[in-house]
Amino acid sequence: MNTPQVELLRAIDHALAGEWDAAHQIVQRHEDDATASWIHAVLHKVEGDLGNARYWYNRANRLAHAADEPRKELAVIRAKLPSAP
């Protein structure tokens, strides 16, 4: 069974590969996780849905990152996640 961290790493990989739907499906399964909410915010920012992105940034308590470049932001998120076992 995959831990949330492993799944969130996979969501980041999907996002970086331009596979928005696959990444979105993963983060939606972990809506109560702050890191998943942060990734969710980035996905909506990439999509151009800035209002929805702002909602998810607020849920993740990461509103300060709203103006960050998405690929760099995903790299920051990846660095904060523990590596897969």
C-alpha positions in Angstrom: 0.0 0.0 0.0 1.3 3.5 -0.9 1.7 6.0 1.9 0.4 9.5 1.3 3.9 10.8 0.9 4.7 8.2 -1.9 1.4 9.2 -3.6 2.2 12.9 -3.3 5.6 12.3 -4.8 3.9 10.6 -7.7 1.4 13.5 -8.0 4.4 15.9 -8.4 5.9 13.6 -11.0 2.6 13.7 -12.9 2.3 17.4 -12.6 5.9 17.9 -13.9 5.1 15.7 -16.8 2.0 17.7 -17.7 -0.3 15.0 -16.6 -2.7 17.3 -14.7 -5.6 15.0 -14.4 -3.5 12.1 -12.9 -1.9 14.5 -10.4 -5.3 16.0 -9.5 -6.8 12.6 -8.8 -4.1 11.8 -6.4 -4.2 15.0 -4.4 -8.0 14.8 -4.2 -7.6 11.5 -2.3 -5.7 13.4 0.4 -7.7 16.6 0.8 -7.0 16.8 4.5 -3.2 16.8 4.1 -1.6 20.2 3.9 1.0 19.1 1.4 -1.6 17.7 -0.9 -3.5 21.0 -0.6 -0.3 22.8 -1.6 0.2 20.6 -4.6 -3.5 21.0 -5.4 -3.0 24.8 -5.4 -0.1 24.6 -7.8 -2.2 22.4 -10.2 -5.0 25.0 -10.2 -2.5 27.8 -10.8 -1.1 25.9 -13.8 -4.7 25.4 -15.0 -5.3 29.1 -14.8 -8.0 28.8 -12.1 -6.4 31.3 -9.7 -9.5 31.6 -7.4 -9.4 27.9 -6.8 -5.7 27.9 -6.4 -6.0 30.6 -3.8 -8.5 28.5 -1.9 -6.1 25.6 -1.8 -3.1 27.8 -0.8 -5.2 29.0 2.1 -6.0 25.4 3.1 -2.3 24.6 3.0 -1.3 27.8 4.8 1.0 28.5 1.9 -0.5 31.7 0.4 2.9 33.3 0.3 3.8 30.9 -2.5 0.9 31.9 -4.8 3.2 33.9 -7.1 5.9 31.3 -7.3 6.8 29.7 -10.6 5.0 26.3 -10.6 7.9 24.0 -11.6 10.2 25.6 -9.0 7.4 25.4 -6.4 6.9 21.7 -7.1 10.6 21.2 -6.6 10.4 22.9 -3.2 7.4 20.7 -2.2 9.3 17.6 -3.3 12.2 18.6 -1.2 10.0 18.8 1.9 8.6 15.3 1.4 10.4 12.4 2.8 11.9 10.0 0.2 10.1 6.8 -0.6 11.2 3.9 1.6 
